[in-house]
Structures are given as structure tokens and as C-alpha cells.
Amino acid sequence: MNKLLELLVSLSFAGSTVVIFIFLLQCLLPEVFPTKWRYGLSKMAAAFYLIPIVLGIQLISPLFTFHTTTTVPNVNEVPSTVQPALPGSFPESHPEPFTPEVFMPEPTLSTTVALSFICLWAIGVIVFASWQTYCYRRFLKNLEHTRTTVSLNSEAATQLLSIKEALDLKSNVRLAYSSAIRSPVLVGLWKPTIYLPQENIANVDMGMVIRHELIHLKRKDLWVKAFLLGASAIHWFNPLVHMLRKDIHTWSELSCDAEVVKEMSYAERKRYGETILNVMAGSRNLPVQFCVSLSGDGKQLKRRLTFMLNSKKLKKKTLYLTIAAISLIAVVSTSAAAWASNNTPKIAANEKSHSASQGNHEVKLTVEKEPEQSKLLSSSENGKVKLYETNDGVIVDINGDQKEFGWKVLDGVSKPWVYNVDLTGDGKEEAFIILVTGHGTELDTNEAHIVNGDDLSEIKIQSVEEILADLDTEVSQKGDDLLIKAKAQGKEYKFSKKVSELALMHNSDGQYENKLTFGNVILNYVKDQKLTVDIVGNVIPVHGVLPDPVCTVHVTYKYDQTQNEFVADQIQITPE
């Protein structure tokens, strides 16, 4: 959904930028640019609404990169005084005091909001496309039902053959009469047909009519309108794209007029203008989005005749100015698309969450967003191990060798810890990475990852859940006393807690769950070059929600070479 939203926003911004420029030019320099180039600008706007320019740039940009290693842009990190996810420090592997840092959050949308928006957009696309399809089919059906054949010996058929030859037009064009229209029209993408009215053609110059429609056909103007209808369906929510539809129809006719009369004398142009006036009465109610017609909007008649009668050859100065304007618009529109793509709110990945079970209480944290680009997150003290964030996870770089992993990095918490330390005991250093997975009220968790320095494969670590599955606990209550028993690796631990001394000051008459709960505090770290994890055990009232910590399970791992896995070696339990 992120890519779809990003693509939709960038396309809309790019096309709308061109449309805004078009209307600015129309207001500021109405007579400077020739009709052909104005029509070209409108077609460029339609292209920007449909063609993902930003994706094209992203695809070809690697071709202009002349280095073999990945270059990751620096990230301006903002220092903060947030409480770190890991209490204390790591004296053996990171003796200096640690100052936590956070990344500035980017605009995000929840999956629910984003999905609602996408569904609404899709419904709009379907409704718009369905309605236009229905109207088009109804228009074609009406023409077919009223269709009559044009005689091969008629003036219209003769003019069609001679003008086709003069224009070097190879397309097979049909000619027909229809009582459903009062003005000549060209219809059909694959089987183009010129429909002539059965009435009101006595004072019409048939040669000029046929030439006008065939020039539309040669320039693929029907296809331009079809693609613009597609853009209108995709961007139905954008009023500028609908304004462009009207504008492109106007300049399609004006530029076609200019093409028709460019070799005509002034008298012939007047005759052509009279032909336009004679068919103007039949222009009403024509679905101009589906056809091209010699007639047009009466409001544009004066403008159309003025352009047609005063059509001149393009001056070099005007040509250079036009090329410069179009180049500028293209650059600005591409930049607008790139800006919109980079600033589109990211969608929260709700499908991936970290949870901590606490009896009947479960805390869930959602990965807030995907990063907009790769960035350096952290590195080891000796600089041999670097961690980068990507759209799909992270990249681990060990001495220049890189591999991507699907680990997710939370925003707004302490940055990852990265170490280069020998944990397997083979004399070779591994990459040891700690990622915060939860941080908040009564919640402090992280996860550890160990990557082989030779082949960059991840070494498995026995999960906390597997370790806790072999742990037996019992909680009983006598008045204000909580009696706690635990057994790990055959060793029993017994201690007690006063209910009145618990942090949350629960009622001593209340009842507690008869088992310890774990999961809200899980902290991995290195001690004496050994992987260690502390897991806090809690008691929870039967009718309560928040846990009270009463003990910590200390687990020290050892490396099992045969299984290529870190497994629990020593387990100790100490009361809080």
C-alpha cells in the first residue's frame, strides 16, 4: 500500500503542476505560444498524470553509480534525553556511558486510515470508469442503430480517398451517415469512422470537413482523449485533471484548425470558417470525450475563428521561448513528483507487532513505518560493523560485505547497539546487534541478533519462550505476604514479598495469579564475552492489569557448535 499511495500522490502532483503552468501561461502570455505547442503541453500534462516519472528515475539512477559498495546518506540524528531501553551500560563491551538518541518521526498513516482511503479511491475509479464506459457504449449503439451507408460515388467518398492519399494516411477509415448527429464526428479507436449528418450539410465544404477529421485521426487525437479519460478515472478526486479534459479538447480543435488552414489562402480560410459556422448548430450534446468534431463550443467560436484566420508560421524567437518553457515545466513537474513521493505519509505496518504476554494482560507495539530511504543507524566502536535501515528491514555491513535482513527497527526509541565481539569462542569476531522491540510504561524489551563474520549468516539464539517453558513457578498469598517459588535447572528458589510494599500498592485482600508472568522486560547484553539475557518475573492481581516485578531470571548462553546455535547454559533467579 505504501508504493500505491506514493505512486498516486506523485502522479497527481506531477500532472497538476503542468496544468497549473498551462493556466498561468494562458493568463500571462495568452497569444505567445502557438496552438500546436499549447496542445502539446496539454498532452504532456496527461502523460505526467499517467507515467510514473519518479519510478523511472529510480530505475535508471543505479546506471550512473560508479562504485561497488552501497553509499548510505548521513542521517541527522537529534539528541534527546529519553530514558534508554537498556538500563545501565555494558562494562565489558561498551564501557563508556551511553547517550540514547532518537530519530525524528516521519508523517505516518495508520493502516485503517490508509486502507479506507485506498478503498474509497478504488470505488471512485470503478464508478467513474463504469459510467464513462456505459456512456460510450450508449453513444456508439445510438450511432450504429441510425447508421446508413455512404455511396462510393458520393462527393464525401471521393474526398475521403483523395485526402487520405494527400495526407499519406494508411488507416482504414469508414464513412457513414447518421440521423443521430447534426455535425460531422470521428469515432472509434480501432475502427475509426467518420459519421456525417443526414441534414444541414448543403452549405458545408465536404473536403474541409473530411480533411479536419482525418488530421485528427493522423495525430491520434482520439487516443489522447482515451488516455486522458484513464487519467481522469485514476485521479477522479483531482479537479485539475477534469479541467485539463476541457482544455485539451479546446486546443485539440484549435491546433487541428491551424494544421488544416496552414497552406490555405485568406479566402479559403474564410470558407473554412463558414463551414465551422454551418455545423456549429449541431455541436450541442455531443460527448466530446469520446469523439472529435469539426463543430465546437459556441463560447470558443470567436477565439477559434481568430486563431484560424491569423495563423502564421512560427518565428524562431517564439520557438526558442516555447522550447524553454516546456523544458522548464518538465523539470519543475518532475521535481514536484519526486518531492511528493518523498513526502508521502508512510503506512504503519500493523500486521507486524511485538507483544509481551503477562497472564491475561498483553501489551502490543506496532512498527510505525517503513523508512523512506536507506540510512545509517549505528556502528561498532572499531567501525568494522555497520547497521543500515532499508524499506524492507536492515543491512548488516561487516568489513564492506553486506547482507539484508528482515529485522524491523522501531521509531522514537534508543538506536540499535552494534558490537564486534567474539561470542562463539573461535577467535573470530561476530556482529552482535541489539534492537529495541518495546519501550513504555511497564515495558522494556529488546532482541539480540548474532551474524557470522565470514559468511554473514545469522546464528540462531534459543528463544526466551523455549527457556521459560522449562521454568516452574508458584505464587501463593497469606494476608500481606506473597510466597514465591521457582525452579530452574533442578534448583529451587523461594522468597516472599509484602503486598503493601509492591510498587503499585495493591490491596492486600486481593487475590493474585498463582504463576509468575514474564515478557514485559527482556534485556539482552554481553557480559564476560557471553550473551546474557535478563527476564523480569511479575505478579499480577486476579482483577488487575499492570504487573509488579518481583524477580529476575538471569540466563547465560553458550555456543553449541554442532547445532550452530546459542542455547541456555546457566539460569539463575534473584528476587527484586
HUSUL-V685388 format. One record per residue. N is the residue number from 0. RES is the residue in one letter. OMEGA is omega in radians with two decimals (999 if undefined). Layout:
# HUSUL-V685388
n	res	omega
N	RES	OMEGA
N	RES	OMEGA
This chain:
# HUSUL-V685388
n	res	omega
0	M	3.11
1	N	-3.10
2	K	-3.14
3	L	3.14
4	L	3.14
5	E	-3.13
6	L	-3.11
7	L	-3.12
8	V	-3.11
9	S	3.10
10	L	-3.12
11	S	3.12
12	F	-3.10
13	A	-3.14
14	G	-3.12
15	S	3.09
16	T	3.11
17	V	-3.13
18	V	3.13
19	I	3.08
20	F	-3.14
21	I	-3.12
22	F	3.06
23	L	3.10
24	L	3.14
25	Q	3.14
26	C	-3.02
27	L	-3.09
28	L	-2.99
29	P	-3.03
30	E	-3.02
31	V	-3.00
32	F	3.13
33	P	-3.06
34	T	-3.13
35	K	-3.13
36	W	3.08
37	R	3.08
38	Y	3.09
39	G	3.07
40	L	3.12
41	S	3.09
42	K	3.09
43	M	3.09
44	A	3.11
45	A	3.12
46	A	3.14
47	F	3.07
48	Y	-3.02
49	L	-3.02
50	I	3.14
51	P	-3.10
52	I	-3.09
53	V	3.12
54	L	3.10
55	G	3.11
56	I	3.14
57	Q	-3.12
58	L	-3.07
59	I	-3.10
60	S	3.09
61	P	-3.14
62	L	-3.11
63	F	3.09
64	T	-2.99
65	F	3.08
66	H	-3.05
67	T	3.14
68	T	-3.10
69	T	3.07
70	T	-3.10
71	V	-3.11
72	P	3.08
73	N	3.14
74	V	3.08
75	N	-3.12
76	E	-3.07
77	V	3.14
78	P	-3.11
79	S	3.13
80	T	3.11
81	V	3.12
82	Q	-3.11
83	P	3.13
84	A	3.13
85	L	3.12
86	P	3.09
87	G	-3.14
88	S	3.11
89	F	-3.00
90	P	-3.04
91	E	-3.02
92	S	-3.14
93	H	-2.97
94	P	-3.08
95	E	3.04
96	P	-3.05
97	F	3.07
98	T	-3.09
99	P	3.12
100	E	3.09
101	V	3.07
102	F	3.10
103	M	-3.11
104	P	3.09
105	E	3.10
106	P	-3.14
107	T	3.00
108	L	3.05
109	S	-3.13
110	T	-3.13
111	T	3.13
112	V	-3.12
113	A	3.14
114	L	3.11
115	S	3.13
116	F	-3.13
117	I	3.14
118	C	3.11
119	L	3.11
120	W	-3.12
121	A	3.11
122	I	3.11
123	G	3.11
124	V	-3.10
125	I	-3.13
126	V	-3.13
127	F	-3.10
128	A	-3.14
129	S	-3.13
130	W	3.13
131	Q	3.10
132	T	3.12
133	Y	-3.13
134	C	3.14
135	Y	-3.13
136	R	3.11
137	R	3.11
138	F	3.12
139	L	-3.13
140	K	3.13
141	N	3.11
142	L	-3.12
143	E	-3.10
144	H	-3.11
145	T	-3.03
146	R	2.99
147	T	-3.04
148	T	3.04
149	V	-3.12
150	S	3.14
151	L	-3.13
152	N	-3.10
153	S	3.12
154	E	-3.10
155	A	-3.14
156	A	3.13
157	T	3.13
158	Q	3.14
159	L	-3.11
160	L	-3.08
161	S	-3.12
162	I	3.05
163	K	-3.14
164	E	-3.13
165	A	3.14
166	L	-3.09
167	D	-3.11
168	L	-3.07
169	K	-3.08
170	S	3.07
171	N	-3.07
172	V	3.10
173	R	-3.12
174	L	-3.11
175	A	3.00
176	Y	3.05
177	S	3.10
178	S	-3.11
179	A	-3.11
180	I	3.10
181	R	3.12
182	S	3.13
183	P	3.12
184	V	3.01
185	L	-3.07
186	V	3.00
187	G	-3.14
188	L	-3.09
189	W	3.09
190	K	-3.06
191	P	-3.12
192	T	3.02
193	I	3.10
194	Y	3.11
195	L	3.09
196	P	3.12
197	Q	3.14
198	E	3.03
199	N	3.11
200	I	-3.09
201	A	-3.10
202	N	-3.10
203	V	3.06
204	D	-3.03
205	M	3.12
206	G	3.12
207	M	3.11
208	V	-3.11
209	I	3.14
210	R	3.14
211	H	-3.09
212	E	-3.14
213	L	3.07
214	I	3.03
215	H	-3.12
216	L	-3.11
217	K	-3.13
218	R	3.14
219	K	-3.09
220	D	3.08
221	L	3.10
222	W	3.07
223	V	3.13
224	K	3.12
225	A	3.12
226	F	3.11
227	L	3.03
228	L	3.06
229	G	3.09
230	A	3.13
231	S	3.10
232	A	-3.12
233	I	-3.07
234	H	-3.08
235	W	-3.10
236	F	-3.04
237	N	-3.11
238	P	-3.11
239	L	-3.13
240	V	3.09
241	H	3.02
242	M	3.13
243	L	3.14
244	R	3.11
245	K	-3.12
246	D	-3.08
247	I	3.06
248	H	-3.14
249	T	-3.07
250	W	3.00
251	S	3.14
252	E	-3.13
253	L	-3.14
254	S	3.09
255	C	3.06
256	D	-3.13
257	A	3.13
258	E	-3.12
259	V	-2.97
260	V	-3.01
261	K	3.12
262	E	-3.08
263	M	3.00
264	S	-3.14
265	Y	3.13
266	A	3.12
267	E	3.11
268	R	3.09
269	K	3.10
270	R	3.10
271	Y	3.09
272	G	3.09
273	E	3.10
274	T	3.10
275	I	3.14
276	L	-3.10
277	N	-3.13
278	V	-3.08
279	M	-3.11
280	A	-3.11
281	G	-3.04
282	S	-3.07
283	R	3.06
284	N	3.04
285	L	3.08
286	P	-2.98
287	V	3.12
288	Q	-3.10
289	F	-3.03
290	C	2.99
291	V	-3.03
292	S	3.07
293	L	3.12
294	S	-3.14
295	G	-3.13
296	D	3.13
297	G	3.14
298	K	-3.12
299	Q	-3.02
300	L	-3.11
301	K	3.13
302	R	-3.09
303	R	3.14
304	L	3.12
305	T	3.12
306	F	-3.06
307	M	-3.10
308	L	-3.08
309	N	3.14
310	S	-3.10
311	K	3.07
312	K	-3.07
313	L	3.08
314	K	-3.12
315	K	3.14
316	K	3.11
317	T	3.12
318	L	-3.13
319	Y	3.12
320	L	-3.14
321	T	3.13
322	I	3.13
323	A	-3.14
324	A	-3.13
325	I	3.12
326	S	3.13
327	L	3.13
328	I	3.14
329	A	-3.14
330	V	-3.12
331	V	-3.13
332	S	3.08
333	T	3.10
334	S	3.11
335	A	3.11
336	A	3.13
337	A	3.12
338	W	-3.14
339	A	3.13
340	S	-3.11
341	N	-3.07
342	N	3.07
343	T	3.11
344	P	3.13
345	K	-3.11
346	I	3.13
347	A	-3.13
348	A	-3.06
349	N	-3.09
350	E	3.14
351	K	-3.12
352	S	3.07
353	H	-3.11
354	S	3.09
355	A	-3.10
356	S	3.13
357	Q	-3.06
358	G	3.09
359	N	-3.07
360	H	3.14
361	E	3.11
362	V	-3.13
363	K	3.07
364	L	-3.10
365	T	3.02
366	V	-2.91
367	E	-3.02
368	K	2.94
369	E	-3.10
370	P	-3.10
371	E	3.10
372	Q	3.13
373	S	3.12
374	K	3.13
375	L	3.13
376	L	-3.07
377	S	3.10
378	S	3.12
379	S	-3.11
380	E	-3.11
381	N	3.08
382	G	-3.10
383	K	-3.12
384	V	3.10
385	K	3.13
386	L	3.12
387	Y	3.08
388	E	3.10
389	T	3.11
390	N	-3.05
391	D	-3.13
392	G	-3.14
393	V	3.00
394	I	3.05
395	V	-3.14
396	D	3.10
397	I	-3.14
398	N	3.09
399	G	3.06
400	D	-3.02
401	Q	3.05
402	K	-3.11
403	E	3.10
404	F	-3.09
405	G	3.13
406	W	-3.13
407	K	-3.11
408	V	3.13
409	L	3.06
410	D	3.01
411	G	3.12
412	V	3.12
413	S	-3.13
414	K	-3.13
415	P	3.02
416	W	-3.10
417	V	-3.12
418	Y	3.04
419	N	-2.95
420	V	3.11
421	D	3.12
422	L	-3.12
423	T	3.13
424	G	-3.12
425	D	3.14
426	G	3.12
427	K	-3.07
428	E	3.05
429	E	3.00
430	A	3.13
431	F	-3.01
432	I	3.10
433	I	3.12
434	L	3.08
435	V	3.13
436	T	3.12
437	G	3.14
438	H	-3.13
439	G	3.13
440	T	-3.14
441	E	-3.11
442	L	-3.14
443	D	-3.06
444	T	2.99
445	N	3.11
446	E	-3.10
447	A	3.06
448	H	3.12
449	I	-3.09
450	V	3.11
451	N	-3.09
452	G	-3.10
453	D	-3.06
454	D	3.12
455	L	3.04
456	S	3.13
457	E	3.12
458	I	-3.07
459	K	3.06
460	I	3.12
461	Q	-3.03
462	S	3.09
463	V	-3.14
464	E	3.12
465	E	-3.13
466	I	-3.11
467	L	3.13
468	A	3.13
469	D	-3.10
470	L	3.10
471	D	3.12
472	T	3.11
473	E	3.12
474	V	3.08
475	S	-3.04
476	Q	3.02
477	K	-3.12
478	G	-3.10
479	D	-3.08
480	D	2.98
481	L	3.13
482	L	-3.04
483	I	3.09
484	K	3.10
485	A	-3.13
486	K	-3.14
487	A	-3.14
488	Q	3.08
489	G	-3.12
490	K	-3.13
491	E	3.11
492	Y	3.11
493	K	3.05
494	F	-3.10
495	S	3.11
496	K	3.04
497	K	3.12
498	V	-3.10
499	S	-3.12
500	E	3.12
501	L	-3.01
502	A	-3.06
503	L	3.04
504	M	3.11
505	H	3.08
506	N	-3.10
507	S	3.11
508	D	-3.12
509	G	-3.14
510	Q	-3.11
511	Y	3.03
512	E	-3.04
513	N	3.09
514	K	3.00
515	L	3.05
516	T	-3.10
517	F	2.97
518	G	-3.09
519	N	3.06
520	V	3.12
521	I	-3.03
522	L	3.08
523	N	3.08
524	Y	3.14
525	V	3.07
526	K	-3.09
527	D	-3.14
528	Q	3.07
529	K	3.08
530	L	-3.09
531	T	3.06
532	V	3.05
533	D	-3.13
534	I	-3.09
535	V	3.06
536	G	-3.04
537	N	2.93
538	V	-3.13
539	I	3.06
540	P	3.14
541	V	-3.11
542	H	3.14
543	G	-3.12
544	V	-3.05
545	L	-3.11
546	P	2.99
547	D	3.13
548	P	3.14
549	V	-3.13
550	C	3.08
551	T	3.06
552	V	3.13
553	H	-3.13
554	V	3.04
555	T	-3.11
556	Y	2.96
557	K	-3.12
558	Y	3.07
559	D	-3.04
560	Q	-3.10
561	T	-3.14
562	Q	-3.06
563	N	-3.06
564	E	3.00
565	F	-3.10
566	V	-3.13
567	A	3.13
568	D	3.13
569	Q	3.11
570	I	3.10
571	Q	-3.14
572	I	3.11
573	T	3.12
574	P	3.11
575	E	999
